Amino acid sequence: MRYTRRDFLATAASASVATWASSTALAGGATGTGTAAAAGFHRYNVNTPQGQRMLASYARGIQAMLALPPEHPHNWFRNAFVHLMDCPHGNWWFYVWHRGYVGYFEQTIRKLSGDAQFAMPYWDWTTQPQIPATLFDGVLSPTDQAYAPYTRNLAVFTRFIQPALLRYWNSLATEQRQQLAARGYGDFSALWNDVTGYNAQAKTGIAGNAAYAITCGARYLWRQNPGFDAKTASAVSPDTIRAGLSPVDFYNADISRSFTSSRTSSHVVSPDGNTQFSVLEGFPHNKVHNCIGGVGAVDPGPYGNMTNFLSPLDPIFYLHHANMDRLWEVWTRKQLAQGLQIMPPAGSARDAFMSEPFRFFVEASGQFAGLKRAADFFSTQAFNYDYVSGLSGAQESAALPVRATGAARLVRGTRRGAAVSVALPGATTAQLGAAAPAALIAEVTVERPRGLHNTREFDVLVNAPAGVDAVDADSPYYAGTVSFFGPPMSGMDHSHPTTFAVPLPQRLNLLRAGAANATGGTALEFRLVASSGQAAEVFPVLDAAVLVVP
């Protein structure tokens, strides 16, 4: 699954794209033949013999990182703080930042494990909706006793990491401090509050907001109970993944048409007024994090590592994000095969995206990578790897739907109390009962609860009878669960209205009786309720729309 600089430039009809391509690692993959260049490293499915061999090297690397002093940039915990301090979620830098983060980490494991060919295996949760058995072995689980000297309780963790972390904070450059301030970390105490879950405004601790997790509770799923619940399995299903890969735009202001999430002014801030989650980030990414961390099962917390911004403390984090990165590469191959763009729209939008500065990555040498920009990580050639699967890129691309953006239209709804009704035209009704993968994607807007209210997951109900405030995943009224990853943060705060792209499953065809509108079409009424395990409550839908594709 590779593409060359020639392939890249063939789909980029502007001088600015050529400029970015020549300034990034894409240039390193040019062969001059139009054929794919061989990658130096191969990321395998974790369940293959090669993937299992990589896991053994991964475990050796983790052991080496745990043994390093907390002052060392490659210490296991110090490395995770890069994610807490700098990671983007709910914006269009999500994929490219995590590619850089996982790529440098992969190089570090390569060095510390002694395996010169190490590449992070990926966990394809669509074909395996449960934690792979090997990820419960030794240091591959954050509940292993090897972590107890550091995470046995909050006092132990604080004594171990806080002094070194404070010295690191005091050594940061002005530009790094400015980005941290934009994120909401104006001083070290603000950052540490997110570690402990302390809410300075409410003057109280909120267990579910703590990034720290005690050793025995660092992961919710365990060896005898490794599988996803039914709603998480729905979030990673083939239909959901196909819907997430179907957009033809890297970014579109209509989130149902967009491969990536919201456009923002910086990767360290949320947009003004409305965060938007694309299908793949809002469903498989967020829901898998929450399922492993315990949202819905141990509410209102405390949760495991994967639920909050120190999620890289669970080794499974990197396999999860390798799979998200793989899906970005599948989408890229699909776009190239169809002669479509793989970048943001040409002009100022593309320039703003590609020039975004990342300042916290650490190289395998232990030194800061220095100023890096999004353009540096737009291709897998930045770290010279590819993905090995049972299908070629062409086969994977051929199986994906082609969405003609120009022919599609967004049908907006009308709000009535806590629900929003969308009147679809008659020609659209048949799509809900089609044998093919779901063609309709809804946009559903919710305002995340503020203050001490900690609900993070909401079930989307369609045409549910009045009084229905809880559903199972097999309910004919269940369209999916929209999930927030992590607690509200000062700069990355998602407690304003947030819109999720929601694929509509075929079983909603069962609801047609009595739902016809005056044009012979279908009325879909959207409601939101707190998901399983959270306090039973109905939340108002602020807005809803459905992307209709002829």
Residue, then its C-alpha position, 0 to 999 in steps of 0.5 A: m500500500r504505497y504511492t509515489r511522488r508521481d502518483f501524488l502529483a498526478t492528483a494535485a492540480s496546483a503549484s502549491v501542492a507541488t511545493w509541499a510535495s517537494s518539501t516533504a518525505l514524499a520526495g524520498g519515495a520517487t522512483g521515476t517510473g510511476t510504480a510503487a517504491a519498496a518500503g523499508f519497514h512493514r506493519y503487519n496484522v498483529n495476528t500474523p506470525q510476523g505481527q507476533r514477532m513484532l509484539a515480542s520486540y515491542a515488549r522488550g522496548i517497553q521494558a527498556m522504556l520503563a527502566l529509564p529514569p523519568e528525566h529521560p525523554h524515552n521513559w514510558f511515562r514521559n513519552a505518554f505526556v507528549h500526547l496529553m500536552d499536544c495531541p489533536h482530537g476532533n480536528w483535521w490534524f488528527y491523522v497527520w499528528h498521530r502518524g508523526y507520534v506513532g512513527y517516532f515511537e516506532q523508531t524508539i522501540r526499534k532502537l531500544s528493542g534491538d530489532a532493526q526491522f521492528a514496525m508497529p503491528y496493527w490491530d484490525w478490530t473490524t475482523q477481530p472485535q476483541i483485544p488480541a490475547t497476546l496483549f494481556d501478556g506481561v508488559l503488553s498490559p498496563t495492569d502488569q506488576a511491572y507498572a506497579p512501582y510507578t502507578r500503584n496509587l496516585a501518590v506513588f505516580t506523583r512522586f515518580i513523575q511530577p518532579a521530572l515533568l516540572r523540570y521538563w516544563n521549565s525547559l520548554a521553548t517559548e513557542q512550545r509554551q505558547q502552544l500549551a497556553a492555547r491548549g489551556y495549560g498556562d502553567f504547570s498546575a493546569l496540566w497536572n489538574d488533567v492528570t488528577g481530574y481536579n476541576a479548578q472551577a468546581k473546586t472538586g475532583i472528577a474521577g472520570n476526568a483523571a488521566y492517571a489510572i491505578t495499576c489494577g484499573a489501567r485497562y477495563l477489558w481483561r483476559q477472560n473478558p476481552g471482547f467488545d460490547a455490542k455497541t462498540a462492535s457496531a462502531v467497528s463494523p464493515d458497514t461503518i468503516r465503508a461509510g467512513l472511507s466513502p467521502v471524496d473530500f479530505y475536508n468538507a464543511d459538511i462533516s458527512r462529506s468529510f474524511t477528516s474532522s473539523r477545520t480549526s485554526s491550530h491543532v491545539v484548539s477546538p473550533d469556535g462554536n461547533t466541533q465536528f467528528s468524521v465517521l472514523e474518528g467519532f465511531p471506531h476511534n473514540k468508541v474503542h478508546n472508551c470501551i477499553g477504558g471502561v466508559g459505560a461499564v464503570d461510570p462515572g469512573p475512574y477509568g482506565n488509561m485508554t479513556n483519557f489523554l494519557s492513553p499511550l500508557d496502555p501499549i494497545f494504544y499504538l496498535h489501535h492508532a496503527n489501524m487508524d493510520r492504515l485506514w487513512e492509507v486505504w482511503t488515500r489509495k482509493q482516492l488515487a485509484q479514482g483520480l481524486q484529491i488526497m489533500p485539503p482544497a488548494g489555496s489558503a486552506r491547504d497552506a494552513f493545514m500543511s504548515e501547521p507546526f508540531r513542536f513536541f515530537v522526540e526522535a530515537s536519539g532522545q533529542f527533540a525532533g525540532l520544528k516539524r510541520a504537517a506536511d512532513f507526515f502526510s505520507t507513510q514515506a515519512f517513516n518508510y513503512d507500508y501495511v501488509s494485508g491480505l488484499s492489495g491496495a487496488q483490491e481494497s479501493a475497488a471494494l469501496p463506494v464512490r461518492a459523487t459530492g456534486a450530486a449529493r445534497l444535505v437535507r436539514g431537519t426541523r427541531r421539535g422539542a428534544a428531537v429533530s425530524v428530517a424529511l427525506p425525498g421518496a427516491t431516498t427511501a429505497q436506500l435504507g433497505a438496499a442490500a449494499p452498504a449504507a449510503l446515507i450518513a446523518e449529521v447529528t448535533v449534541e451539546r456535551p454536558r458541562g460541569l460535573h456531568n460526565t456523560r460521554e456517550f449518547d445513543v442515536l435513536v431514529n423514529a423511536p416511540a415516545g418514552v423509549d430512553a434506552v436501547d440495545a445495539d440490535s434495536p430497530y431504533y438504534a443508529g449508533t453511539v456517538s462518543f467523546f474521547g477524553p474529558p473537557m479541556s480548557g483549550m480543546d474543550h468539546s462542551h460546545p455543540t458537537t456534530f457527529a457524522v452517523p452512518l444509517p444502518q439498513r435495519l432502519n428500513l423496518l421503521r417505514a410504516g407510518a413514517a411516510n411524508a407528503t412527498g412519498g418520502t420518509a420522515l426520520e426523527f432523531r433523538l439522543v439518550a445516554s448510552s448503556g451504563q450512564a445515567a438514564e437521560v434524554f439529551p436534546v438534539l440541537d440539529a440533524a441533517v442527512l446526506v442524500v446520494p442519488 
